[in-house]
Structure formats: C-alpha cells, structure tokens
C-alpha cells in the first residue's frame, strides 16, 4: 500500500494504486478490480459526482420588452443593480453584504478599503496583550493581583500568538513573541521565588 507524503499532487484522473498507470473511469465498477497493465488486484468504489449547475434566466430572443441584461453576461437576465456603481448584475455576479447588493469588483474594492463591516478581518494583537500583561506585572508589583496573574496571562497570550501565526503560515513577529514569552517566564519565576522567600521569612 502506497504511503501518502506531506504534499498532494494535482488530480490527473483514475490510476492504478500499484503501478500508477492511468485507468479509464468508465470501465471501473465497484468491487475488486484488476489493472490491465500490471494485473494487480485492488478494491475500488465507482463514484460519479453530479456537476452542480446554477440556473440563470437568459434574455436572448425575449425582445425589447424583456428585462435588462447583466453588464458582464449579456445573455443573462439582470436581477439587481450594484449599490455602488449601479451596473445591472445577474445571479452569478450578485454579492449580498451588509444588507446591500454589489458586483464582484465593487465588493472587492470596498472590502480592501474597509468600508464593509462584513469584509473586515479582525485579528487579535497577541504581542500587544502579552506586553501589557508584562508591564502590569512589572510596574504594579506592589499589588498582589498583577504580579501573581499578569505573567500567566502573558504566557497564555504568547502561546495563542504562536498558534495564530502557525495557522496563517506567517513568520513575522515570531521574534517579538519569543522575547515576550521568555521575559514573562522570567517574571513568573521571580514572582514564585519572591513568594517562597516571603512565606519562609514569615515562619517563626
């Protein structure tokens, strides 16, 4: 049995799992198969996916009394007008966002400019949160809550930042997160050592 690697090649059709020789899809049936090239036996399940089709009303041949055509697809009947540019758009071009209808070009431009609330991607600033916890632990040392829990929250925010960077395959900002993580750990060790020394001094 072939082992799958960490990458995936583009799908090029049905092939024998033993010799990788291409096979004709229409000759396959569910059950045990025999490769005509290497005579290897393998199990297969025939699957014929149904191609989804979107029905779009056409206006060809309707005449002057018909609906307006789409600005990008002349044969498609327009369903709405773009709220930004006013062009007529069909169901294939229509994008609904924030209670309005836009064409694809206007939706992309408004999303880039940040004018659409639904098109804005919000990201947590984990380094800033970790740095805030670190500053609170250092400058509010005279309180009990900030030194005791600030460094733990800082470590948590650093770990969340590493996971967020990994999920989005980003490498920028990793040095900052690493530095904040080390400093928060050192502050935590200092808080623990100080607490142990304090309780030791209070003993009779």
HUZI-V448886 format. One record per run of one state. SS is the DSSP state (H for helix, E for strand, L for the rest). FROM is the first residue (numbers start at 1). TO is the last residue. If there is no record, write none. Layout:
BEGIN
{{SS,FROM,TO} {SS,FROM,TO}}
END
This chain:
BEGIN
{{L,1,14} {E,15,15} {L,16,21} {E,22,22} {L,23,24} {H,25,27} {L,28,30} {E,31,34} {L,35,40} {E,41,44} {L,45,57} {E,58,58} {L,59,68} {E,69,69} {L,70,75} {E,76,77} {L,78,79} {E,80,81} {L,82,87} {E,88,89} {L,90,94} {E,95,97} {L,98,99} {E,100,102} {L,103,103} {H,104,113} {L,114,125} {H,126,139} {L,140,143} {H,144,167} {L,168,173} {H,174,202} {L,203,204}}
END
